[in-house]
Amino acid sequence: MSSKRINNYKCVKRGVTVSLNVGVIFGGESVEHEISIITALQMIENMNRDFYNPVPIYISKDNKFYYHERMFNLDFFKDLKQVKTESRRVGIKKENKTHILYREWGPFQKKVADLDLVFPIVHGTYCEDGTLAGYLELLNIPYVGSNVLSSANCQNKLMMKHILKSHDLPVVDFMSITDHEWFDNSEQIIDECSKLDFPLIVKPASLGSSVGVSKSNTKEELKDAIETALIYDSQIVVEKAITDLIELNCSVLGDYSKQEASKVERVLQTDEILSYDDKYMRGSKEGSKGMASVSRVLPADIDESLTKQVQELAMKTFAIMGNSGVVRIDFLYDEPSKSLFVNEVNTIPGSLSYYLWEASGVTYESLINRLIKLGLEKYRMRSTKIHTYDTNVLSMKRSSLKSKLK
């Protein structure tokens, strides 16, 4: 892609103005598969079609890529088996200096669309954890969002906690457990976890949307909670629960050089833990609106000093974790002790946290514009770095090669 096209929403080819083709990837092998579909279609609906031409790319639960013209409609996804039957299998490849979405056509490949940039809207394991970002970097195609390392570290709650703790950022006291450790010595683990003091929260290390998360008040409940979490992940987190809890969320937009924090929201919980149903199944009559449908107070009804503390800590967390694009950072506030803790970092938040930015004076359309510009700028900066050499050490004479290797 030319530098002119990177720096502008539109480019001119043979006197005709054309929009950027944005491949919107969603779905994937994740327990948050359906949530990804909701977020992607929300985003597509709010894209400025004068600037962008969205190209929907659906990843099925068995990790195959599909395309269909009807993928702009949520009703099309009500039968996921039918989606695979009616849609065309596709792939992405680099051809000369461009990227194309193609389909297999017998022994041939047929181009579906050119792709100027990819907008990943995926949640959870095998998607948001850096797997998809790595694939896109191998293709050397511009994409929106955090890179491989940042995505992987944020998806794994244990790694995130260790990194933040090493930078003296506040996290709740926690322990980690692997499935092997549990199966080998469950009784000792129960005793060790109990030293954190009940109640305790148990969660899979690498999932989101509150899947597999539960609260325990006794050793018996803790055992059940651990075994439930281990159904979803081989590594889990056990952490001290905050009883007088206020849950606060803040979104951050930017990259490593500059960050901006949104308004802060206070989430109103219908259960002791904000459940999957709270987040995604209590939407409008037309269908779930994802995180945008959760009951909340926005802006949060907290004092100005706490609001500022949340926003500053959110931007510090964003920078330390190496994020890019838009993230939502979830906080736990212990009211009696006036203590604030970083809970989770969502690198591709549900609904892209558009509602937090609308409350901050940024429309969903403007948010999309800024995210795409950040993705293109990240690609431009990455393209200026040296990643390989135009030499082949193996082509040297044996004697010369030996001296080089010494």
PENOR-V380878 format. One record per pair of residues at least 24 apart in sequence whose ideal C-beta (glycine too) atoms are under 10 Angstrom apart, sorted by the first residue. I is the first residue (numbers start at 0). J is the second residue. D is the distance in Angstrom with one decimal. If there is no record, write none. Layout:
BEGIN
<<I	J	D> <I	J	D>>
END
This chain:
BEGIN
<<0	96	7.2> <0	97	7.2> <0	98	8.3> <0	113	9.6> <0	114	9.6> <0	115	5.9> <0	116	8.3> <0	140	8.9> <0	141	7.2> <0	375	8.7> <0	378	8.3> <0	379	9.7> <0	382	9.7> <1	96	8.6> <2	379	7.3> <2	382	9.2> <4	115	6.7> <4	116	9.8> <4	375	8.8> <5	115	8.6> <5	116	8.9> <5	141	7.4> <5	372	9.5> <5	374	9.9> <5	375	4.9> <5	376	8.1> <5	378	7.0> <5	379	5.6> <5	382	8.9> <6	372	9.0> <6	375	7.5> <6	376	8.9> <6	379	8.0> <7	50	9.4> <7	372	10.0> <7	375	9.4> <8	47	8.2> <8	49	8.4> <8	50	4.1> <8	51	7.3> <8	368	7.5> <8	371	7.9> <8	372	8.4> <8	375	9.5> <9	49	8.2> <9	50	6.5> <9	51	9.4> <10	115	8.9> <16	49	9.5> <17	52	8.1> <17	113	9.5> <17	115	9.6> <18	46	9.7> <18	47	8.8> <18	48	7.3> <18	49	7.0> <18	50	5.7> <18	51	5.4> <18	52	4.6> <18	53	9.5> <18	115	8.9> <19	50	6.7> <19	51	5.3> <19	52	7.0> <19	53	9.8> <19	113	9.7> <19	114	9.3> <19	115	4.5> <19	116	6.2> <19	141	9.6> <19	371	7.4> <19	375	8.7> <20	51	7.8> <20	52	5.0> <20	53	8.3> <20	54	5.7> <20	97	10.0> <20	98	9.1> <20	99	9.6> <20	100	8.6> <20	112	5.7> <20	113	5.2> <20	114	5.4> <20	115	5.0> <20	116	7.8> <20	117	9.9> <21	46	7.3> <21	50	9.2> <21	51	4.9> <21	52	6.9> <21	53	5.4> <21	54	6.6> <21	55	9.9> <21	114	7.8> <21	115	6.9> <21	116	5.4> <21	117	7.4> <21	118	5.4> <21	141	9.8> <21	142	10.0> <21	143	8.6> <21	367	9.0> <21	371	6.9> <21	374	9.3> <22	52	10.0> <22	53	8.1> <22	54	4.8> <22	55	8.2> <22	56	5.3> <22	66	9.5> <22	89	9.9> <22	91	7.2> <22	98	8.3> <22	100	6.3> <22	112	7.8> <22	113	9.6> <22	114	4.5> <22	115	8.4> <22	116	7.2> <22	117	4.5> <22	118	6.9> <22	119	9.0> <22	135	9.4> <22	140	8.2> <22	142	8.7> <23	51	9.6> <23	53	5.2> <23	54	6.7> <23	55	5.4> <23	56	6.5> <23	57	9.3> <23	70	8.9> <23	71	9.7> <23	116	10.0> <23	117	7.9> <23	118	5.0> <23	119	8.3> <23	120	6.2> <23	143	9.7> <24	54	9.5> <24	55	8.5> <24	56	4.7> <24	57	8.0> <24	58	6.5> <24	64	8.1> <24	91	9.0> <24	117	6.0> <24	118	7.2> <24	119	5.0> <24	120	6.8> <24	121	6.5> <24	126	8.7> <24	131	6.7> <24	134	9.5> <24	135	8.5> <24	142	8.7> <25	55	7.5> <25	56	7.5> <25	57	6.3> <25	58	7.1> <25	70	8.9> <25	76	9.7> <25	118	9.1> <25	119	7.9> <25	120	4.7> <25	121	6.0> <25	122	8.9> <25	126	8.9> <25	347	9.8> <26	55	9.8> <26	56	8.6> <26	57	4.8> <26	58	4.0> <26	59	6.3> <26	60	7.4> <26	62	9.1> <26	63	9.6> <26	64	9.0> <26	65	8.4> <26	70	9.9> <26	76	8.8> <26	79	8.8> <26	82	9.2> <26	120	9.2> <26	121	7.1> <26	122	9.7> <26	126	8.2> <27	57	9.1> <27	58	4.4> <27	59	8.3> <27	60	7.6> <27	62	7.1> <27	119	9.3> <27	120	9.8> <27	121	4.8> <27	122	7.8> <27	123	7.4> <27	124	8.5> <27	125	6.0> <27	126	3.9> <27	127	8.4> <27	130	8.6> <27	131	7.4> <28	58	7.6> <28	59	8.3> <28	60	5.6> <28	61	7.0> <28	62	5.2> <28	63	9.9> <28	121	9.7> <28	123	8.7> <28	124	7.3> <28	125	4.6> <28	126	7.4> <28	130	9.3> <29	58	9.1> <29	60	8.2> <29	121	7.0> <29	122	6.0> <29	123	3.5> <29	124	5.4> <29	125	6.1> <29	126	5.3> <29	127	7.6> <29	128	9.1> <29	206	8.3> <29	207	8.7> <29	208	9.3> <29	210	9.4> <30	60	9.9> <30	122	8.7> <30	123	6.0> <30	124	7.6> <30	203	9.3> <30	206	6.3> <30	207	8.5> <30	208	7.2> <30	210	4.8> <30	211	8.1> <30	231	6.9> <30	275	8.7> <31	121	8.1> <31	122	3.7> <31	123	4.1> <31	124	8.6> <31	126	8.0> <31	127	8.1> <31	206	7.8> <31	207	6.0> <31	208	5.0> <31	210	7.2> <31	275	8.9> <31	278	9.9> <31	279	8.9> <31	347	9.7> <31	349	8.2> <32	58	8.6> <32	59	8.7> <32	60	5.8> <32	76	9.7> <32	79	8.2> <32	121	8.9> <32	122	8.1> <32	123	8.0> <32	126	8.8> <33	60	9.9> <33	76	7.7> <33	79	8.5> <33	122	9.6> <33	208	9.9> <33	279	7.7> <33	287	8.5> <33	289	9.8> <34	120	9.8> <34	121	9.6> <34	122	5.5> <34	123	8.3> <34	207	8.6> <34	208	6.0> <34	210	9.9> <34	275	8.7> <34	278	7.9> <34	279	5.7> <34	287	8.3> <34	289	6.1> <34	290	8.7> <34	349	5.8> <34	350	9.2> <35	119	9.4> <35	120	6.0> <35	121	5.1> <35	122	4.9> <35	123	7.9> <35	126	7.2> <35	127	8.7> <35	289	9.6> <35	347	8.3> <35	349	8.8> <36	70	9.1> <36	73	7.3> <36	75	9.5> <36	76	5.3> <36	79	9.1> <36	82	9.6> <36	120	8.8> <36	121	10.0> <36	122	9.9> <36	289	9.8> <37	73	7.3> <37	76	9.1> <37	120	9.5> <37	122	9.9> <37	279	7.3> <37	282	8.5> <37	286	7.7> <37	287	5.9> <37	288	7.4> <37	289	4.8> <37	290	9.5> <37	291	9.4> <37	292	9.7> <37	349	7.8> <37	350	7.8> <38	120	5.1> <38	121	8.8> <38	122	7.3> <38	288	9.8> <38	289	5.7> <38	290	8.5> <38	291	9.5> <38	347	7.7> <38	348	8.3> <38	349	5.7> <38	350	5.7> <38	351	6.4> <38	353	9.5> <39	70	8.9> <39	71	9.8> <39	73	9.9> <39	76	9.9> <39	118	8.4> <39	119	9.3> <39	120	4.2> <39	121	8.4> <39	351	9.6> <40	70	8.2> <40	71	6.9> <40	72	7.8> <40	73	5.5> <40	75	9.4> <40	76	8.3> <40	120	9.1> <40	286	9.7> <40	289	10.0> <41	73	9.3> <41	120	8.8> <41	288	7.3> <41	289	6.9> <41	291	7.7> <41	349	9.4> <41	350	6.0> <41	351	7.6> <41	353	7.5> <41	363	8.0> <42	118	7.2> <42	120	6.1> <42	350	8.5> <42	351	6.0> <42	353	8.1> <42	363	7.9> <42	366	9.1> <42	367	6.4> <42	370	9.1> <43	70	8.8> <43	71	6.0> <43	118	9.1> <43	120	9.0> <43	367	9.4> <44	71	7.9> <44	73	9.6> <44	363	8.7> <45	351	9.2> <45	353	7.4> <45	362	8.2> <45	363	4.1> <45	364	5.5> <45	365	9.7> <45	366	8.3> <45	367	6.2> <46	118	9.0> <46	363	9.0> <46	364	7.2> <46	367	5.6> <46	368	9.0> <46	371	9.0> <47	364	5.4> <47	365	9.2> <47	367	7.4> <47	368	7.0> <47	371	10.0> <50	364	9.3> <50	367	9.1> <50	368	7.2> <50	371	8.4> <51	115	9.0> <51	116	8.8> <51	118	9.1> <51	367	7.8> <51	368	8.8> <51	371	7.2> <52	112	8.0> <52	113	9.4> <52	115	9.0> <53	118	8.1> <53	367	9.9> <54	89	9.6> <54	100	6.1> <54	111	7.6> <54	112	4.8> <54	113	8.8> <54	114	6.6> <54	115	9.7> <54	117	9.2> <54	118	9.6> <55	86	9.7> <55	100	10.0> <56	89	6.8> <56	90	9.6> <56	91	7.8> <56	100	6.7> <56	111	9.3> <56	112	9.5> <56	114	8.8> <56	117	8.0> <56	118	9.7> <56	119	9.5> <57	82	6.9> <57	83	8.9> <57	86	6.9> <57	89	9.2> <58	119	9.8> <58	121	7.2> <58	125	9.1> <58	126	7.5> <58	131	8.3> <59	83	5.7> <59	86	8.8> <59	88	9.5> <62	125	7.2> <62	126	9.5> <62	130	9.6> <63	88	6.1> <63	89	9.1> <63	90	9.5> <64	88	6.7> <64	89	5.0> <64	90	6.0> <64	91	7.5> <64	100	8.5> <64	102	9.5> <65	89	6.5> <65	102	9.4> <66	90	9.9> <66	100	6.6> <66	101	9.6> <66	102	7.0> <66	111	5.7> <66	112	8.3> <73	285	8.5> <73	286	6.0> <73	287	9.4> <74	286	9.0> <77	286	9.6> <87	111	7.5> <91	117	7.8> <91	134	8.5> <91	135	8.4> <91	138	6.0> <91	140	7.2> <92	138	7.4> <92	140	9.9> <93	137	9.5> <93	138	5.8> <93	139	6.5> <93	140	7.3> <97	140	9.6> <98	135	9.6> <98	138	6.5> <98	139	8.3> <98	140	4.8> <98	141	8.9> <114	138	9.2> <114	140	6.6> <114	141	9.1> <114	142	10.0> <115	140	8.5> <115	141	7.1> <115	371	9.5> <115	375	8.6> <116	140	7.2> <116	141	4.4> <116	142	6.6> <116	143	7.1> <116	371	6.4> <116	374	5.8> <116	375	6.4> <116	378	7.8> <117	141	7.1> <117	142	4.3> <117	143	7.3> <117	144	9.3> <117	374	8.2> <118	142	7.2> <118	143	4.7> <118	144	8.0> <118	324	9.4> <118	347	9.8> <118	351	9.7> <118	367	8.2> <118	370	7.4> <118	371	7.2> <118	374	7.4> <119	143	6.7> <119	144	5.8> <119	145	9.7> <119	150	9.3> <119	324	9.4> <119	346	9.6> <119	347	6.6> <119	374	9.7> <120	144	9.0> <120	347	6.2> <120	349	9.7> <120	350	9.9> <120	351	7.4> <121	347	6.3> <122	154	9.6> <122	206	9.3> <122	207	5.9> <122	208	6.9> <122	289	9.8> <122	345	8.2> <122	346	9.5> <122	347	6.1> <122	348	8.6> <122	349	6.9> <123	154	7.8> <123	203	9.9> <123	205	7.8> <123	206	5.9> <123	207	5.5> <123	208	7.3> <123	210	8.0> <123	231	9.8> <123	347	9.3> <124	154	7.4> <124	155	9.9> <124	203	8.9> <124	204	10.0> <124	205	5.4> <124	206	6.5> <124	207	9.0> <124	210	10.0> <124	231	8.6> <124	232	7.8> <125	154	10.0> <125	205	9.6> <126	150	9.2> <126	154	9.1> <126	347	8.2> <127	151	9.4> <127	153	8.3> <127	154	5.7> <127	205	9.3> <127	207	7.5> <127	345	8.1> <127	346	6.0> <127	347	5.1> <127	348	9.7> <128	152	9.4> <128	153	8.5> <128	154	3.8> <128	155	7.4> <128	205	6.2> <128	206	9.9> <128	207	10.0> <128	346	8.9> <129	153	8.8> <129	154	7.0> <129	155	9.7> <129	346	8.8> <130	154	9.3> <131	347	9.5> <132	323	10.0> <132	346	9.1> <135	378	9.9> <136	378	9.8> <136	381	8.3> <136	386	9.9> <139	378	8.5> <139	381	8.7> <139	382	8.4> <139	386	9.1> <140	374	10.0> <140	378	7.9> <141	371	8.9> <141	374	5.5> <141	375	5.4> <141	376	9.1> <141	377	7.4> <141	378	3.6> <141	379	8.2> <141	381	8.8> <141	382	9.1> <142	323	9.8> <142	324	9.3> <142	374	5.7> <142	375	9.6> <142	377	8.1> <142	378	7.6> <143	323	8.3> <143	324	5.4> <143	325	8.6> <143	347	9.0> <143	351	9.8> <143	367	9.1> <143	370	5.0> <143	371	6.3> <143	372	9.5> <143	373	6.9> <143	374	3.8> <143	375	8.8> <143	377	8.4> <143	378	9.9> <144	322	8.5> <144	323	6.2> <144	324	4.1> <144	325	8.0> <144	326	8.8> <144	346	6.4> <144	347	6.2> <144	370	7.9> <144	373	8.6> <144	374	7.1> <144	377	8.8> <145	254	9.3> <145	317	9.6> <145	320	8.0> <145	321	7.0> <145	322	4.9> <145	323	4.9> <145	324	6.2> <145	325	9.7> <145	326	7.4> <145	344	9.3> <145	346	4.6> <145	347	8.2> <145	377	9.5> <146	255	10.0> <146	321	7.0> <146	322	9.0> <146	323	6.7> <146	346	9.7> <146	377	7.9> <146	381	8.8> <148	320	9.3> <148	321	6.4> <149	255	9.4> <149	317	9.5> <149	319	9.9> <149	320	5.7> <149	321	3.9> <149	322	5.4> <149	323	7.0> <149	324	9.8> <149	326	9.2> <149	344	9.0> <149	346	6.8> <150	320	9.5> <150	321	9.2> <150	322	8.7> <150	323	9.5> <150	344	9.9> <150	346	5.2> <150	347	8.3> <151	205	9.2> <151	346	9.5> <152	319	9.7> <152	320	6.1> <152	321	7.6> <152	322	9.7> <152	344	8.6> <152	346	9.4> <153	316	9.3> <153	317	9.9> <153	320	5.5> <153	321	8.8> <153	322	7.2> <153	326	7.6> <153	328	9.5> <153	343	8.1> <153	344	4.2> <153	345	7.5> <153	346	4.9> <153	347	9.7> <154	204	8.6> <154	205	5.3> <154	206	8.6> <154	207	7.9> <154	343	9.7> <154	344	8.7> <154	345	9.1> <154	346	7.2> <154	347	9.7> <155	203	10.0> <155	204	5.4> <155	205	5.2> <155	232	9.4> <155	234	7.7> <155	236	9.5> <156	202	6.8> <156	203	8.2> <156	204	5.1> <156	205	7.2> <156	206	8.8> <156	207	9.3> <156	232	9.7> <156	234	9.0> <156	235	9.0> <156	236	5.1> <156	238	8.9> <156	342	8.7> <156	343	6.6> <156	344	8.9> <157	204	5.0> <157	205	8.8> <157	234	6.5> <157	235	8.7> <157	236	5.8> <158	204	8.1> <158	205	9.2> <158	234	9.7> <158	320	9.7> <159	204	9.3> <159	236	9.8> <159	316	8.8> <159	319	9.7> <159	320	6.9> <159	341	8.1> <159	342	9.6> <159	343	7.5> <159	344	5.9> <160	204	9.6> <160	236	7.5> <160	238	8.4> <160	340	9.9> <160	341	8.2> <160	342	9.5> <160	343	9.7> <162	316	9.5> <162	319	6.6> <162	320	6.7> <162	321	9.5> <162	344	9.8> <163	312	9.8> <163	315	9.0> <163	316	6.5> <163	319	6.6> <163	320	7.8> <163	340	9.5> <163	341	5.7> <163	344	8.7> <164	341	9.6> <165	319	9.1> <166	315	7.9> <166	316	8.9> <166	318	9.7> <166	319	5.2> <166	320	9.6> <168	312	7.0> <168	315	6.5> <168	316	6.4> <168	319	7.0> <168	320	9.9> <168	340	9.0> <168	341	5.9> <169	312	7.8> <169	330	9.3> <169	331	9.4> <169	338	6.9> <169	339	6.3> <169	340	4.9> <169	341	6.5> <170	238	8.3> <170	331	9.3> <170	340	5.7> <170	341	5.7> <170	342	8.0> <171	195	9.2> <171	200	8.2> <171	236	9.6> <171	238	4.8> <171	239	5.4> <171	240	8.2> <171	241	6.9> <171	331	6.4> <171	333	8.9> <171	338	9.2> <171	340	5.0> <171	341	8.8> <171	342	7.4> <172	196	8.9> <172	237	9.7> <172	238	6.5> <172	239	4.7> <172	340	9.5> <173	199	9.6> <173	200	9.0> <173	202	9.8> <173	236	5.6> <173	237	6.6> <173	238	3.9> <173	239	7.4> <174	199	9.2> <174	235	9.3> <174	236	7.5> <174	237	4.8> <174	238	7.5> <174	239	9.5> <175	204	7.2> <175	234	6.4> <175	235	7.2> <175	236	6.1> <175	237	7.7> <175	238	9.7> <176	201	8.7> <176	204	9.2> <176	225	6.5> <176	228	8.5> <176	229	8.0> <176	233	9.8> <176	234	7.3> <176	235	5.2> <176	236	8.0> <176	237	6.4> <177	204	9.2> <177	229	8.8> <177	232	9.5> <177	233	6.1> <177	234	5.2> <177	235	8.0> <178	225	9.7> <178	226	9.9> <178	228	9.8> <178	229	5.2> <178	230	9.8> <178	232	8.3> <178	233	4.7> <178	234	7.6> <178	235	8.3> <179	233	8.0> <179	234	9.9> <180	234	9.4> <180	235	10.0> <181	222	9.6> <181	225	6.3> <181	226	7.9> <181	228	9.7> <181	229	6.3> <181	233	9.7> <181	235	8.3> <182	229	8.9> <185	222	7.2> <185	225	7.8> <185	226	8.8> <186	218	9.5> <186	222	9.3> <188	221	9.2> <188	222	9.3> <188	225	7.6> <188	237	8.6> <189	218	5.4> <189	219	9.3> <189	221	6.0> <189	222	6.2> <189	225	8.0> <189	237	9.8> <190	218	8.4> <191	237	9.0> <192	218	8.6> <192	221	6.1> <192	222	9.8> <192	224	9.8> <192	225	8.0> <192	237	4.8> <192	238	9.5> <192	239	9.9> <193	217	9.3> <193	218	6.2> <193	221	7.3> <193	237	9.7> <195	237	6.9> <195	238	7.3> <195	239	4.8> <195	240	9.1> <196	239	6.4> <196	240	9.0> <197	221	7.8> <197	239	8.9> <197	240	7.8> <197	242	9.9> <198	239	8.2> <198	240	4.1> <198	241	9.1> <198	242	6.8> <198	271	8.8> <199	224	7.7> <199	225	9.7> <199	237	5.6> <199	238	6.8> <199	239	6.5> <199	240	5.7> <200	224	8.4> <200	236	8.0> <200	237	7.4> <200	238	5.2> <200	239	7.7> <200	240	4.8> <200	241	8.8> <200	271	9.6> <200	272	7.3> <200	331	9.6> <200	342	9.6> <201	225	5.7> <201	226	9.4> <201	227	7.5> <201	228	5.1> <201	229	9.4> <201	235	6.3> <201	236	7.3> <201	237	5.3> <201	238	8.2> <201	240	9.7> <202	227	9.9> <202	228	6.1> <202	231	9.2> <202	232	8.7> <202	235	6.6> <202	236	5.2> <202	237	8.3> <202	238	7.8> <202	272	9.1> <202	343	9.2> <203	227	9.1> <203	228	4.9> <203	229	7.9> <203	230	8.4> <203	231	4.4> <203	232	3.5> <203	233	8.9> <203	234	7.7> <203	235	5.5> <203	236	7.8> <204	228	8.6> <204	231	9.4> <204	232	5.4> <204	233	8.2> <204	234	4.2> <204	235	5.8> <204	236	5.6> <205	231	8.5> <205	232	5.4> <205	233	8.9> <205	234	7.2> <205	235	9.4> <205	236	9.8> <206	231	5.5> <206	232	6.2> <206	235	9.7> <207	275	9.7> <207	278	9.5> <207	343	7.5> <207	345	6.5> <207	346	9.8> <207	347	9.3> <207	348	9.1> <207	349	8.3> <208	273	9.6> <208	274	9.0> <208	275	5.4> <208	277	9.9> <208	278	6.0> <208	279	7.0> <208	289	9.6> <208	290	9.1> <208	345	9.5> <208	349	7.3> <209	270	9.4> <209	272	6.2> <209	273	5.9> <209	274	5.3> <209	275	5.1> <209	276	8.9> <209	277	7.7> <209	278	6.7> <209	279	9.5> <210	274	9.3> <210	275	5.9> <211	235	8.1> <211	275	9.5> <212	236	9.4> <212	272	5.8> <212	273	8.9> <212	274	8.1> <212	275	8.8> <213	271	9.3> <213	272	7.2> <213	274	9.8> <214	240	6.0> <214	270	9.3> <214	271	5.5> <214	272	5.8> <215	240	8.5> <216	240	8.9> <238	331	9.5> <238	340	9.4> <238	342	9.0> <239	333	9.9> <239	340	9.7> <240	271	8.7> <240	272	9.1> <240	331	9.2> <241	331	5.3> <241	332	7.9> <241	333	4.8> <241	334	8.8> <241	335	9.4> <241	336	9.0> <241	338	8.3> <241	340	7.6> <241	342	9.6> <242	271	9.9> <242	333	8.3> <242	334	9.7> <242	335	8.7> <243	332	9.0> <243	333	6.3> <243	334	4.7> <243	335	5.3> <243	336	8.6> <244	268	8.5> <244	271	9.0> <244	272	9.8> <244	331	6.0> <244	332	7.1> <244	333	7.0> <244	334	7.8> <244	340	9.9> <245	299	8.3> <245	300	9.6> <245	301	7.4> <245	305	9.1> <245	330	8.6> <245	331	7.8> <245	332	4.2> <245	333	8.2> <245	334	5.9> <245	339	9.4> <246	272	9.6> <246	273	6.7> <246	295	9.5> <246	299	9.7> <246	329	7.0> <246	330	7.3> <246	331	6.4> <246	332	7.6> <246	342	7.9> <247	296	9.9> <247	299	5.9> <247	301	7.2> <247	305	8.1> <247	306	8.8> <247	308	9.8> <247	309	5.5> <247	313	9.5> <247	328	9.3> <247	329	7.7> <247	330	4.4> <247	331	7.8> <247	332	5.7> <247	339	7.9> <247	342	9.2> <248	290	8.7> <248	293	9.4> <248	295	8.2> <248	297	9.3> <248	299	8.6> <248	309	8.7> <248	313	9.0> <248	327	5.7> <248	328	7.1> <248	329	5.2> <248	330	6.9> <248	342	9.2> <248	343	9.4> <248	345	9.0> <248	348	8.7> <248	352	7.9> <248	355	7.2> <249	299	9.0> <249	306	8.8> <249	309	5.2> <249	310	5.9> <249	311	9.7> <249	312	8.3> <249	313	4.2> <249	314	8.8> <249	316	9.4> <249	317	9.7> <249	326	9.5> <249	327	7.4> <249	328	5.6> <249	329	8.5> <249	330	7.0> <249	352	8.9> <249	355	7.2> <250	310	10.0> <250	313	7.7> <250	317	9.5> <250	325	6.1> <250	326	6.7> <250	327	4.8> <250	328	7.4> <250	345	9.0> <250	348	6.8> <250	351	8.6> <250	352	3.9> <250	353	8.9> <250	354	9.1> <250	355	4.3> <250	356	6.5> <250	358	9.8> <250	359	8.3> <250	361	9.8> <250	366	9.4> <251	310	8.5> <251	313	5.1> <251	314	5.7> <251	315	9.6> <251	316	7.8> <251	317	4.2> <251	318	8.8> <251	320	10.0> <251	322	7.0> <251	324	9.4> <251	325	7.3> <251	326	5.5> <251	327	8.1> <251	328	6.4> <251	344	9.2> <251	352	9.1> <251	355	9.8> <252	314	9.9> <252	317	8.9> <252	322	9.7> <252	323	9.7> <252	324	7.4> <252	325	5.0> <252	326	8.2> <252	351	10.0> <252	352	8.8> <252	355	9.6> <252	356	7.2> <252	359	9.2> <252	361	8.0> <252	366	7.4> <252	369	6.5> <252	370	7.7> <252	373	8.0> <253	314	8.1> <253	317	7.1> <253	318	8.7> <253	322	8.1> <253	323	7.6> <253	324	8.3> <253	325	8.6> <253	326	9.4> <253	369	9.0> <253	373	7.3> <254	317	9.2> <254	318	9.4> <254	321	9.3> <254	322	7.9> <254	323	4.6> <254	324	7.8> <254	373	5.8> <254	374	9.7> <254	376	7.4> <254	377	6.5> <254	380	8.8> <255	317	9.0> <255	318	6.6> <255	321	6.5> <255	322	8.2> <255	323	7.1> <255	377	9.3> <255	380	9.6> <256	318	9.4> <256	323	10.0> <256	376	9.5> <256	380	9.3> <257	314	9.6> <257	318	9.6> <257	373	9.8> <258	310	9.8> <258	313	8.2> <258	314	4.3> <258	315	8.7> <258	316	9.6> <258	317	5.2> <258	318	6.2> <258	322	8.4> <258	326	9.7> <259	310	9.3> <259	314	7.8> <259	317	9.6> <259	325	9.9> <259	356	9.4> <259	359	8.5> <259	361	9.0> <259	369	9.3> <260	306	9.6> <260	307	9.3> <260	309	8.0> <260	310	3.8> <260	311	7.6> <260	312	9.3> <260	313	5.2> <260	314	5.4> <260	317	8.4> <260	328	9.0> <260	355	9.4> <260	359	8.4> <261	297	9.6> <261	298	9.6> <261	310	8.0> <261	313	8.4> <261	325	8.9> <261	327	8.6> <261	328	10.0> <261	352	6.9> <261	353	9.9> <261	354	9.3> <261	355	4.0> <261	356	5.4> <261	357	9.3> <261	358	7.2> <261	359	4.6> <261	360	9.7> <261	361	7.9> <261	366	9.8> <262	297	6.3> <262	298	4.7> <262	299	7.8> <262	306	8.2> <262	309	9.9> <262	310	8.6> <262	354	9.5> <262	355	5.9> <262	356	8.3> <262	357	9.2> <262	358	4.5> <262	359	4.8> <262	360	9.0> <263	296	9.6> <263	297	8.1> <263	298	6.2> <263	299	4.5> <263	300	10.0> <263	301	7.1> <263	305	8.2> <263	306	5.2> <263	307	9.2> <263	308	9.5> <263	309	4.9> <263	310	6.6> <263	313	8.4> <263	330	8.4> <263	355	8.3> <263	358	9.4> <263	359	9.9> <264	290	9.8> <264	293	8.8> <264	295	4.8> <264	296	6.8> <264	297	4.4> <264	298	7.2> <264	299	5.6> <264	309	9.9> <264	327	9.4> <264	352	9.2> <264	354	8.0> <264	355	6.2> <264	358	7.8> <265	294	9.9> <265	295	6.4> <265	296	4.4> <265	297	7.7> <265	298	8.6> <265	299	3.9> <265	300	6.3> <265	301	6.7> <265	332	8.9> <266	290	9.3> <266	293	6.2> <266	294	7.5> <266	295	5.4> <266	296	8.3> <266	297	9.5> <266	299	9.0> <266	329	8.4> <267	293	7.7> <267	294	4.1> <267	295	6.0> <267	296	6.7> <268	293	9.1> <268	294	8.3> <269	293	9.2> <269	294	7.2> <273	329	9.2> <278	349	6.7> <278	350	9.7> <279	349	7.5> <287	349	9.9> <288	349	9.5> <288	350	7.0> <288	354	8.9> <289	348	9.2> <289	349	4.4> <289	350	4.4> <289	351	9.2> <289	353	9.7> <289	354	9.6> <290	327	7.9> <290	345	9.1> <290	348	6.8> <290	349	3.8> <290	350	4.6> <290	351	9.1> <290	352	7.3> <290	353	9.3> <290	354	7.5> <290	355	9.3> <291	349	8.0> <291	350	4.5> <291	351	9.5> <291	352	8.9> <291	353	7.0> <291	354	4.8> <291	355	9.5> <291	357	9.4> <291	363	9.9> <292	349	9.7> <292	350	8.6> <292	354	9.5> <293	349	9.0> <293	350	9.4> <293	354	9.1> <295	354	8.2> <295	355	9.4> <295	358	9.8> <297	354	7.1> <297	355	7.2> <297	357	9.3> <297	358	5.1> <297	359	9.8> <298	355	9.5> <298	358	6.4> <298	359	9.0> <299	332	9.6> <301	332	7.9> <301	334	9.8> <305	330	9.9> <305	332	7.3> <305	337	8.3> <305	339	7.4> <308	332	9.3> <308	337	9.8> <308	339	6.0> <309	339	6.7> <309	341	9.9> <312	339	6.6> <312	340	9.3> <312	341	6.7> <313	341	8.4> <313	344	9.2> <315	341	9.1> <316	341	5.5> <316	344	6.3> <317	344	7.8> <317	346	9.9> <319	344	9.7> <320	344	5.7> <320	346	8.3> <322	346	6.3> <323	370	9.4> <323	373	6.3> <323	374	8.1> <323	376	9.4> <323	377	5.8> <324	348	9.9> <324	351	8.9> <324	369	9.1> <324	370	5.4> <324	371	9.6> <324	373	5.8> <324	374	7.0> <324	377	8.5> <325	351	5.8> <325	352	6.0> <325	353	8.7> <325	355	9.2> <325	356	7.8> <325	366	6.9> <325	367	9.7> <325	369	8.3> <325	370	6.0> <325	373	8.6> <326	351	9.8> <326	352	7.9> <327	351	8.7> <327	352	4.6> <327	355	7.2> <328	352	9.7>>
END
